[in-house]
Amino acid sequence: MGVKIQQEVNCGWATFVLVEVTETYRSISGLLSYQTFICISLRLLGKMPETPTPAELIPTYIVDGLDRQDRETLAAIEQYARDRREYLRAVEQQDIDEEELTEEPEELVDIEESSDGTVVIKKVPCGKDCAGCPHGPYKYIVSREGDSLNWRYEGPVNQ
């Protein structure tokens, strides 16, 4: 493996080096900051760990934000993430209150628990000045997801 500095440029606030780094099967060359050059050199020599790869589930805007943080801020973010996860777990285990299941001028017909979630049957207005409101009844399966309720429409209920 060889490292060849082709050119060094000092811009006052940063030093850039044009380098060529070669290994048996790979060649890296280009304009790099001195800090990046040192990191690549240490990595190639096995003295610096590889940069972690984020899970595909994590949105890019979060990864980009995390990559700009120092260790102290990352520790605070990690603690917040743990606390937030515990909070969401506790909220999801709470029973769903009847007040959460209807809004004015909806009309609650029936509520029962099932293995899929809370079964809610209610009549709902169409949003227009309609003589037939409220319409229904309609069946929904409701479950908690974090701070909010997930409503799955099951269709009209035959009375």
Secondary structure as GFF3:
##gff-version 3
##sequence-region A 1 159
A	DSSP	beta_strand	2	10	.	.	.	ID=ss1
A	DSSP	beta_strand	15	22	.	.	.	ID=ss2
A	DSSP	beta_strand	27	33	.	.	.	ID=ss3
A	DSSP	alpha_helix	34	44	.	.	.	ID=ss4
A	DSSP	alpha_helix	60	67	.	.	.	ID=ss5
A	DSSP	alpha_helix	71	93	.	.	.	ID=ss6
A	DSSP	three_ten_helix	98	100	.	.	.	ID=ss7
A	DSSP	beta_strand	107	114	.	.	.	ID=ss8
A	DSSP	beta_strand	117	124	.	.	.	ID=ss9
A	DSSP	beta_strand	135	145	.	.	.	ID=ss10
A	DSSP	beta_strand	148	156	.	.	.	ID=ss11
###
